[in-house]
Amino acid sequence: MKNLLLPRSLLKAVALLIASLFSVYGFAAESAPNATAVFERYAGAAVKVRIVDRASDAKSVIGTGFFVDDKGYLVTNFHVISAWVHDPEKYRVEYLDDDKNSHLLQVLNIDVVNDLAVARVVEPAVIDEYLAFATDEAAQGARIFSFGYPHDYGITIVEGTYNGLLEHAFYKKIHFTGSLNSGMSGGPAVNAAGEVVGINVATSGNQVSFLVPVEYAHRLYDATVAEGYQPPVPFVTLVEQQLKDHQQVYVADKLFKAGDTVEMGGYQVPTTPAHFFNCWGGSSDSDNGPSMRTDHQCSTEDYLYISNQHVSGSAYIHHIFLESLDLNDYQFSHLYSNSFGHHPSRLWADAEEVTQFRCQSDGLAHNGLEFKTAFCVRRYRKMDGLYDVVFKLAMLGDAQSGLTSELVLSGVTFETAVETSKRYLELFAWNQ
């Protein structure tokens, strides 16, 4: 076999051609973002944020924040500083510099819906390292880098990819394929140029994590530094107002307007209350028991973090159709009553945050159907005029089959709950 040797000039020409092709198609070595380079250039703008218990002088919560200008303005998550918002006399907010020195922060503004906060260094300070907000949305699959302090282990960089916005979400959330962990909340996710594209907010594990789009942080920062802005006193009044504003667009003006329905056991029932709901279904096998059960449920994937004892701002519906296969009337009635009487499990708040549920039961007739109903509410103790609501229905008139349904709304006014429940009821009908 001959040894084929190309002329040196030809080899050089081929090398130049390959290099130019790699450059054109984005494969040039110098264009590939490098985690080491990104860390060295931009990690200094991300700092550890601590909520310190004044009585014990020990940290109660840790998270991450990042500076966005040379005047000491810092962005983090609302949930990182929420303990201070609810009890400012008990806690203080601070950050640690590279030398582990603590510096007091003043919280200036919050966005509960998008889980953001803006604070500023209290003492006069010149901040040398800070990050710019990205003005262009990242491309699907773009490599981005998240900074934070996972489990208080020290500053960490996590490399992942931008995978667009969540499909079933009312407010935008970025799907980040990277491993966020507790303590990284509020940290920046940057592109190769060091521009912030998102803010760390949550994770589902297995490299499924979520970022708040940078546009919301940019908007909150602009509002905070605007001439004439004054922080509210107390801050919890702003939480209350933002929840009320949220439910006006999230619930009152959106749910059940389209009138989408599905059929279950001859009944027409509402489904997909709005585009940001995700719906699931299931049914039991008729060979495995004396009754058949079919479930249809739709829920939001949004929720609002109020405190570590309270989550709000979610909604869901759940229909259950039951049919007797080998039960007498008494047995089926007992099964059906249990289906109607179970308590919703997605409402998370302890007794310091909400009252006990109070319910009013009634009988209604609508669209040729007779219902047993229960309208249950519990009041928010710290925010006036807001409630969690459960509206339940049970169809009457058949001893061997029946449909129960429930609508659950959290963080709404009483008027919104009543109006939404009426729209919900109007979508039920009998198709046979």
Buried (B, 14 or more C-beta within 10 A) or exposed (E): EEEEEEEEEEEEEEEEEEEEEEEEEEEEEEEEBBEEEBBEBBBBBBBBBBBBBEEEEEBBBBBBBBBBBEBBBBBBBBBBBBBBBBBBEBBBBBBBEEEEEBBEBEBBBBBBBBBBBBBBBBEEBEBEBBBBBBEEBBEEEBBBBBBBBBEEEEBBBBBBBBBEBBEBBBBBBBBBBBBBBBBBBBBBBBBBEBBBBBBBBBBEEEBBBBBBBBBBBBBBBEEBBEEEEEBEEEBBEBBBEBBBEBBBEBBBEBBBEBEBBBBBBEBBBBBBBBEBBBBEEEEBEEEEEEBBBBBBBBBBBBBBBBBEEBBBBBBBBBBBBBBBEEBEEEEBBEBBEEBBEEEBEBBBBEEEBBBEBEEEEEEEEBEEBEBBBBBBBBBBBBBEEBBBBBBBBBBBEBEBBBBBBBBBBBBBBEEBBBBBBEBBBEBBBEEE
